[in-house]
Amino acid sequence: MENARKEDQIINQLKMVYDPEIPVNVYDLGLIYDCKILAEDRVEILMTLTSPSCSMAEMIVEEVKERVSELDFVKEAIIELTWDPPWTKILMSDEALLLLGFM
């Protein structure tokens, strides 16, 4: 399977993960900074959250890992949480901005 197709499948999985306090998925919120498909069917995701004090951080990161791991071609999902650069609403998709009333 080519990487572009794999990336699309990963994005679709990420779009199923929501911050419980915001009705927008983590991908459209702009919380996913990078996604790499590595050798041996490993996937590395660099992500952030809307706030370092997010009480649901562990749950959201775990759900991202679980959703990506559901894909047949993923043997291991490695999720790294970062706060640099800090998240801002500029990272949100147009769809998310519209949904949340910022457009």
Backbone hydrogen bonds in HBPLUS format (Angstrom, degrees):
<---DONOR---> <-ACCEPTOR-->    atom                        ^
c    i                          cat <-CA-CA->   ^        H-A-AA   ^      H-
h    n   atom  resd res      DA  || num        DHA   H-A  angle D-A-AA Bond
n    s   type  num  typ     dist DA aas  dist angle  dist       angle   num
A0006-LYS N   A0002-GLU O   3.10 MM   4  6.43 157.0  2.15 149.4 156.6     1
A0007-GLU N   A0003-ASN O   2.75 MM   4  5.97 160.7  1.79 155.0 160.0     2
A0008-ASP N   A0004-ALA O   3.04 MM   4  6.29 155.1  2.11 142.6 148.7     3
A0009-GLN N   A0005-ARG O   3.06 MM   4  6.36 154.2  2.13 145.6 152.3     4
A0010-ILE N   A0006-LYS O   2.91 MM   4  6.24 153.7  1.98 151.8 159.5     5
A0011-ILE N   A0007-GLU O   2.89 MM   4  6.15 163.9  1.91 154.2 158.2     6
A0012-ASN N   A0008-ASP O   2.96 MM   4  6.21 157.5  2.01 146.3 152.5     7
A0013-GLN N   A0009-GLN O   3.08 MM   4  6.35 149.4  2.17 142.2 149.9     8
A0013-GLN N   A0010-ILE O   3.06 MM   3  5.09 117.5  2.47  95.6 110.9     9
A0014-LEU N   A0010-ILE O   2.87 MM   4  6.20 157.3  1.92 153.4 160.4    10
A0015-LYS N   A0011-ILE O   2.92 MM   4  6.15 143.6  2.05 148.9 158.7    11
A0016-MET N   A0013-GLN O   3.02 MM   3  5.42 160.4  2.06 110.9 116.4    12
A0017-VAL N   A0014-LEU O   3.09 MM   3  5.49 167.3  2.11 114.7 118.3    13
A0026-VAL N   A0017-VAL O   2.84 MM   9  5.93 153.4  1.91 159.9 164.1    14
A0022-ILE N   A0019-ASP O   2.96 MM   3  5.36 158.7  2.01 118.4 125.1    15
A0029-LEU N   A0025-ASN O   2.95 MM   4  6.14 141.5  2.10 150.1 162.2    16
A0031-LEU N   A0026-VAL O   3.03 MM   5  5.38 154.6  2.10 170.9 173.6    17
A0030-GLY N   A0027-TYR O   3.05 MM   3  5.35 151.0  2.14 104.2 113.2    18
A0093-SER N   A0028-ASP O   2.82 MM  65  5.03 162.0  1.85 148.9 152.4    19
A0048-THR N   A0031-LEU O   2.81 MM  17  5.06 150.7  1.90 143.7 153.0    20
A0033-TYR N   A0046-LEU O   2.76 MM  13  5.41 141.3  1.91 143.9 155.8    21
A0034-ASP N   A0046-LEU O   3.15 MM  12  4.99 152.5  2.23 139.7 139.1    22
A0046-LEU N   A0034-ASP O   2.88 MM  12  4.99 161.4  1.92 137.1 143.1    23
A0036-LYS N   A0044-GLU O   2.79 MM   8  5.12 163.3  1.82 152.5 158.4    24
A0044-GLU N   A0036-LYS O   2.85 MM   8  5.12 159.9  1.89 148.0 154.6    25
A0038-LEU N   A0042-ARG O   2.70 MM   4  5.07 161.9  1.73 158.5 162.0    26
A0075-LYS N   A0041-ASP O   2.78 MM  34  5.46 165.1  1.80 149.0 154.3    27
A0043-VAL N   A0076-GLU O   2.89 MM  33  6.33 157.7  1.94 161.1 168.5    28
A0078-ILE N   A0043-VAL O   2.76 MM  35  6.10 169.5  1.77 168.0 171.7    29
A0045-ILE N   A0078-ILE O   2.84 MM  33  6.24 162.0  1.88 165.4 169.9    30
A0080-GLU N   A0045-ILE O   2.81 MM  35  6.16 169.7  1.82 170.3 173.0    31
A0047-MET N   A0080-GLU O   2.91 MM  33  6.23 167.8  1.92 169.7 172.9    32
A0082-THR N   A0047-MET O   2.81 MM  35  6.08 154.1  1.87 159.6 168.2    33
A0054-CYS N   A0051-SER O   3.09 MM   3  5.32 154.6  2.16 118.3 117.2    34
A0057-ALA N   A0054-CYS O   3.38 MM   3  5.44 162.8  2.41 110.3 109.9    35
A0060-ILE N   A0056-MET O   2.95 MM   4  6.15 162.9  1.98 164.2 169.4    36
A0061-VAL N   A0057-ALA O   3.01 MM   4  6.17 173.1  2.01 161.4 162.9    37
A0062-GLU N   A0058-GLU O   3.01 MM   4  6.07 158.6  2.06 143.9 150.4    38
A0063-GLU N   A0059-MET O   2.92 MM   4  6.12 151.5  2.00 144.1 152.1    39
A0064-VAL N   A0060-ILE O   2.96 MM   4  6.24 154.5  2.03 150.9 157.6    40
A0065-LYS N   A0061-VAL O   3.06 MM   4  6.34 162.1  2.10 148.3 152.8    41
A0066-GLU N   A0062-GLU O   2.89 MM   4  6.15 160.2  1.93 149.3 154.8    42
A0067-ARG N   A0063-GLU O   2.87 MM   4  5.99 168.3  1.89 152.6 155.6    43
A0068-VAL N   A0064-VAL O   3.06 MM   4  6.20 170.5  2.07 154.1 156.7    44
A0069-SER N   A0065-LYS O   2.94 MM   4  5.98 153.8  2.01 144.6 152.8    45
A0070-GLU N   A0066-GLU O   3.14 MM   4  6.33 122.4  2.49 139.8 152.8    46
A0070-GLU N   A0067-ARG O   3.21 MM   3  5.31 146.8  2.33  98.8 108.3    47
A0071-LEU N   A0068-VAL O   3.23 MM   3  5.90 162.6  2.26 116.8 121.3    48
A0074-VAL N   A0071-LEU O   3.10 MM   3  5.51 163.6  2.13 116.3 121.5    49
A0091-LEU N   A0088-THR O   3.07 MM   3  5.92 165.1  2.09 124.6 128.0    50
A0092-MET N   A0089-LYS O   3.08 MM   3  5.38 162.8  2.11 111.1 116.6    51
A0097-LEU N   A0093-SER O   2.95 MM   4  6.28 163.9  1.98 156.0 160.6    52
A0098-LEU N   A0094-ASP O   2.92 MM   4  6.07 159.3  1.96 150.2 155.3    53
A0099-LEU N   A0095-GLU O   2.93 MM   4  6.11 163.1  1.96 146.9 151.9    54
A0100-LEU N   A0096-ALA O   2.93 MM   4  6.10 153.7  2.00 151.1 157.2    55
A0102-PHE N   A0097-LEU O   2.72 MM   5  4.88 153.6  1.78 159.3 155.1    56
A0101-GLY N   A0098-LEU O   3.09 MM   3  5.10 159.5  2.13 103.8 109.9    57
